[in-house]
Amino acid sequence: SNDFGIQKSLENLGLLSENKGVSTGADYFASGETIDSYSPTNGSLIAKIQMGSVEDYEKCIAEAKSAFKEFRMIPAPKRGELVRQFGLKLREYKDDLGKLVSYEMGKSLQEGLGEVQEMIDICDFAVGLSRQLHGYTMHSERPGHRMYEQYHPLGIVGVISAFNFPVAVWAWNTALAWICGNVTVWKPSEKVGLCGIACQNIINEVLKENDMPSGISSMIVGNHEVGQKLVDDKNIALVSFTGSTKVGRMVGRNVAERFGKSILELGGNNAIIISKDADIDMTIIGAVFGAVGTAGQRCTSTRRLIIHEDVYDTVVERLKSAYSQLKIGNPLDENNHVGPLIDKDAVSQYLNSIENCKQQGGKFIVEGGVLEGQGFESGCYIKPCIAEVENSYKVVQHETFAPILYVMKYKNLEDAIATQNDVPQGLSSAIMTNNLREAELFLSQAGSDCGIANVNIGTSGAEIGGAFGGEKETGGGRESGSDVWKYYMRRQTNTINYTDSLPLAQGIKFDL
Ligand code: NAD
């Protein structure tokens, strides 16, 4: 049978049939329980991973602490040089790593490769940034004084990532953390542990070729106990957490309790407003890709369409026709549009949401269901579906990580914007319109309340050059481009007196 070259890629990435899940540099170790990684594409066992225990975690932290003392003294552009080499390595491994992402996580090969491309892009971005960690200088109110600010590294940055972006989220964090002078400890999702090990193998090569000490970039495949340990650990200056709102709420609270810093990248509930002035052809592509791409398992997946009543019937008919043409099947086969969900738990959650939607009054215009038979042996393949709903339904207010698309009607744009904002989450949003007034209102302070607001593109996906993240229950964090690097550093204001007197600020007199 065709394995799409996956065995060769696993070999190239240095993956074994039994892997140890912890590394601080060259070697691997682990003393936790062993888990199996199955591919949702075909249900096969890919490999075994022995996870890291809390003791293994402590070892990572000890090495990270000592590595930080060295790493922070390396000039930022030299750290940028390491990131440049990392980007080159990623180019070498792009095909293999993209394939592994597709095989272990289940997204399409194109999207797997796209994820690795994002890693390469953030490296390029970070290399340039390593010479631009600018602070302001200010004019002092006191004579003979100079004021300026500078940015210093934080220390250890802990990264906890979700299953759905098994490699890119780590690279976004690591590339920035490094040029800022931090060391990183990464806990990937245990659902995609092999992606974690493959990434670590790549970074280990870079560190080895540059004679770098261990502990600059550590990885520990571990369960929620290890995650919890990292969250509560005072040694971790910044916790960058990507995952569900449920877990993120607790992470945010616990990190704040110890006055640590956190970046929270949590769930979304993203909508596209489809105006009567929308280009319908473009709209259908954007909406369908947004809803069914990655089988609806992106934080930016399109969950809701808010459609103007004049074009409602047309859009619904076009959606039905598009959905009838979707090819569901092995994501490594480029002819398919939709791959599997990550596991059977995700399938149950999808089925539950469909049931809840029906109970709450939803009317399915494209029915869902689990696929069986040849090619669907993993039990993780499901049908993307569409339901007509009210925005207030409990199920609509909640993020279901699956391709269930909710559609609703609107009369005027102010109401549509209010509906779009009337969910607990605030990640991505879009309007499809050729009307300038509508577009500008949507982008104004009276418009979308999300971290990402687009015009004439869908909600799904983003470029690394912008700050990525969302408001409200999405957590308020920002990752990736723009001036996000500042989250990874501590700011220091410096005032220097080059006179022989000591004037106090605000003209205060204190004579002795
Ligand atoms: P999840 O919350 O179940 O798990 C995320 C990570 O947290 C995993 O590594 C997991 O092991 C770890 N974890 C679990 N319990 C923990 C605990 N008690 N303490 C510390 N860590 C713990 O999420 P998931 O199912 O892997 O991912 C899907 C979710 O992630 C969706 O809600 C999606 O919207 C969100 N997501 C958000 C973004 C974003 O940028 N906003 C990006 C990708 C995914």
Residues whose N, C-alpha, C, O or C-beta is under 5 A from the ligand:
A	BS01	NAD	I160 S161 A162 F163 K187 P188 S189 E190 G222 N223 H224 G227 Q228 T242 G243 S244 T245 V247 E265 L266 G267 G268 R298 C299
